[in-house]
Amino acid sequence: MEVVLQNLTKKFPSRDRKKKEDVIAVNDFTFEIPDGKLIGLLGPSGCGKSTTLNLISGLLKPTSGKIFFGKEDVTDLPPENRGIGLVFQNYALYPHLTVKQNILFPLQNLKGKDKLSKAQMNEKAYEAAKLVQIEELMERKPGELSGGQQQRVAIARALVKMPRVLLLDEPLSNLDARLRLQTREEIRRIQRETKITTIFVTHDQEEAMSISDMIVVMKDGVVQQIGKPQEVYDSPANLFVAKFLGTPPINIFVGQVKDNKLYIGEDAVLDVKGVANQEVYVGIRPEGFVLQEAGAFHCELNVVEVMGRDISVVSTNKASLNPTVRAIIGTENKVDMKNPTVRFGLVPRKVFLFHKETEERIDFED
């Protein structure tokens, strides 16, 4: 099911008596979500991603704008008539009901032509349980399950009606690291098997990038960039997107362009043809450093961390806006710990320039 958002805006009344302006949680959001894709809504707390999900679900009404499921305008349709499945952060299971009863609950509320026989409901419940691999837990109650198992029950309950759209609101945030990894892989598998259009809200960029067909990066209710995860990582539209995506985070410096050369401090680190002379912000991904004895860019060496498959070189630079500069290099490299200075060459495609005022990215030829 294609989901189309047209100029979607949601305002809330201000709680500050001194400031009577409305709070804009979602600001003019326009996006077409393709049928059968998994879309990640990504951003920090308060960016408007959960509000957007609640608008799509019908739990909130937009201040302005339209929502379409396919050709159908669902803007004013109540949640129960939209054909959605919704999974919350806290699972919202009924503690006094068994797993089977929790999964059956949405089917028992069907009326009219949609009403099912007891045998049909049981069949659908077991199909949903099998899909999330919890069929052996059907007679247990939520209190007897682990967090990961409870999450699977919540997903099965959302899927049992085979919704047109599946909405997941930070579904993994209550799980430990290993369970998060396992469950996100399960969500991706289930989505591919069912081909249900799925919208996944998270503040965890690694989570969103690993399972999404496309990601939407938001800040203060405004969409900053939409694209395939790798494309957004490789070509951030602005400084915010560059800083938000990436683990370890991108290194940010104050730099200057002079005569088609990029300077960080006294070092001429890169040719940047076609860029006017100006002060800029410079973003360098941790994997964008190449250890070189005569490298153009120098930093003061702090420590070398061996991480198994990689080495993390931690250093400082007066032009850095980060407390430390972190470079990720291969284990075949040998860092001279006796030398107080470490020198790098830079990989041009891992270096980004941003306007000092607008923070928009500046394209350049190396």
C-alpha positions, 0 to 999 in steps of 0.5 A: 500500500502506497502512503502519500503525505501531502504538506502534512503539518501538526501544531500544538498550543504552547504551554508557555504563557509568555510565548503564545506561538504554537509549537510546530511538531511537523512542518509541511512534510511531503513524501510518497512512501512506495508500496511494500517498502520499509521506511525509517523515520530518523532523528533526535528526540523531539524532531517530530518522527513519532508525531508523524507516525501518529498522524499516519495512524490516525491517533492525531489529526493534522493541523493541515495537509492530507494523508492518502493510502493508495488513492483513498484519502484517510486524513479524517478516517479513525484509526480502526478504519485505516487498516493499520497495525501499530506496535508501541515502544512498551508493547502494550500487551494485556497482562491477564491474557495469554499470548494466544488471547493477545494475538486474537484480540484484534480479530475478536473485535471485527464486525459485519462482513469482516467477522471471522469464525472461531476456527478462522481466528485460531488459524490466523493467530497461529499463522501470525505466531509462526511468522514471528516464531513464537508458536510454542509460547501461545499459552504463556502470559506476558509476565512469563516472557522475555522482552524480546518475546513480548516484542514478537507478541506485539508484532504478531498482534499487529500483523494478525489482520494483515494490515495495509500499513505497519507502524512501529514506534521505537519498537526495540528501545527497551531491548538489550544490545544483542536482542535489538540486533536479533529483533531488527533482523526479524522485523526485516525478514517479516517485512520482506515475507509479508511485503507490508508497507512499514514505517519504522520510527527510531532515534538510533541511526544504525538501526534505521540504516541497517533495515530500511529501504529508505530513511527520512532524517528529521530535525525540529519537525522539518525533513532534512533529507530523504534517500537510501541509507548509504546514499544519505550517509555518502552525500549528506545534504547538510551538517546536521545530517552528516553529524547525525549519521555515522558511528563513530560520528563524523569529525568536524573542523573549522576550515578555510578555502583559499585558491582552490585548496582546503586548509585546516589550520596551517595544513593544505589538506585537499584540492577543492576545485570550484569552491570560492574562497571562504571559511567552511565547516569540514566534515571527515568520516573516521574511515576517511583518514589514510595513515601517511608519514608525509601526510598533509594533515597532522594531529597530536596523537593521544592513543591507539585503540585496537578493535580487532578488525580495525584500529582507532587512532585518537588524536586532537587538532586545534581546528576540531569542533570535537573534543578528539579526532577519531580515525579508523584505519586497517590493522595492517597499519603501524602507528609510531606511539613514540611520535607525538604527531600523527599524519594523514592523507584524506580520502576526498569522497569522505570529506564534506564541506559545509557553508559556515552560515547555512550549514548546507553542503558545498560540492567540490571537485578534487 
